[in-house]
C-alpha cells in the first residue's frame, strides 16, 4: 500500500523527503502542535491556508494527530503495543471500503 520508500524517507526526515510543500507545512504544524501545544496560535494556520489547505483538511489533520498522540501515550502508560504495519494496512483497507462513520 503506497510507496514504502517514500514513507521511509518521510519517517527518516520529513523536512528533506520529496513530498508536496503542503504536506511538509502540515507536518511542521503538527510537530509544533505535538511538541509545543501551548505555543500554537492562529498565526500558525496562516501558511497552511496560503498553501491551499482548507480549514476542513487542517481540522482533519489535527484530529488525526491528537488521537494518535493520545493512543500513543496510553500505550506507553499502560504498557501495550501499538499495532504493526500489517494491522494498520488491514484497518486502512476497511476504512477505505466502509468509511470512517
C-alpha positions as CSV (number, residue, x, y, z in Angstrom):
1,X,0.0,0.0,0.0
2,X,1.6,3.2,-1.1
3,X,5.3,4.0,-1.8
4,X,7.2,2.3,1.0
5,X,10.5,4.0,0.2
6,X,8.8,7.4,0.3
7,X,7.2,6.6,3.7
8,X,10.7,5.6,5.0
9,X,12.1,8.9,3.7
10,X,9.4,10.8,5.4
11,X,9.8,8.9,8.7
12,X,13.6,9.5,8.5
13,X,13.3,13.2,7.9
14,X,10.1,14.8,6.6
15,X,11.9,18.1,6.1
16,X,14.1,16.7,3.3
17,X,11.8,14.0,1.9
18,X,10.4,14.5,-1.6
19,X,6.9,15.5,-0.6
20,X,4.5,18.2,-1.6
21,X,5.1,21.5,0.2
22,X,1.5,21.5,1.6
23,X,2.3,18.2,3.3
24,X,5.6,19.5,4.6
25,X,3.9,22.5,6.0
26,X,1.2,20.4,7.7
27,X,3.8,18.1,9.2
28,X,5.7,21.1,10.6
29,X,2.4,22.4,12.1
30,X,1.6,19.0,13.6
31,X,5.1,18.7,15.0
32,X,4.6,22.0,16.8
33,X,1.1,21.0,17.9
34,X,2.6,17.8,19.4
35,X,5.8,19.2,21.0
36,X,4.7,22.8,21.9
37,X,0.9,22.8,22.1
38,X,0.8,25.9,24.2
39,X,2.7,27.8,21.6
40,X,0.3,27.2,18.7
41,X,-1.7,30.2,17.6
42,X,-3.9,31.2,14.8
43,X,-0.8,32.6,13.0
44,X,0.4,29.0,12.6
45,X,-2.5,28.2,10.4
46,X,-2.0,31.1,8.0
47,X,0.8,29.5,6.0
48,X,-1.3,26.3,5.6
49,X,-4.2,28.3,4.2
50,X,-1.9,30.2,2.0
51,X,-0.5,26.9,0.6
52,X,-4.1,26.0,-0.3
53,X,-5.1,23.7,2.5
54,X,-8.8,24.1,3.5
55,X,-9.9,24.5,7.1
56,X,-11.5,21.1,6.8
57,X,-8.2,19.5,5.8
58,X,-6.4,21.3,8.7
59,X,-9.0,20.2,11.2
60,X,-8.9,16.6,9.9
61,X,-5.1,16.5,10.3
62,X,-5.4,18.0,13.8
63,X,-7.9,15.3,14.8
64,X,-5.8,12.5,13.5
65,X,-2.7,13.8,15.2
66,X,-4.4,14.4,18.5
67,X,-5.9,10.9,18.5
68,X,-2.6,9.3,17.6
69,X,-0.9,11.2,20.4
70,X,-3.5,10.1,22.9
71,X,-3.3,6.4,21.8
72,X,0.5,6.5,21.8
73,X,0.6,8.0,25.4
74,X,-2.0,5.4,26.5
75,X,0.1,2.6,25.0
76,X,3.2,3.9,26.8
77,X,1.4,4.4,30.1
78,X,-0.5,1.1,30.1
79,X,2.3,-1.0,28.5
80,X,0.5,-2.3,25.4
81,X,1.9,-2.4,21.9
82,X,0.7,-0.2,19.1
83,X,-0.3,-2.4,16.2
84,X,2.3,-3.1,13.5
85,X,2.2,-2.1,9.8
86,X,0.1,-5.2,8.8
87,X,-2.7,-4.3,11.3
88,X,-2.7,-0.6,10.1
89,X,-2.8,-1.8,6.4
90,X,-5.8,-4.0,7.2
91,X,-7.6,-1.2,9.1
92,X,-6.9,1.2,6.2
93,X,-8.5,-1.2,3.7
94,X,-11.6,-1.5,5.9
95,X,-11.8,2.3,6.3
96,X,-11.5,2.8,2.5
97,X,-14.3,0.3,2.0
98,X,-16.6,1.4,4.8
99,X,-15.5,5.0,5.6
100,X,-14.9,6.5,9.0
101,X,-18.5,6.7,10.1
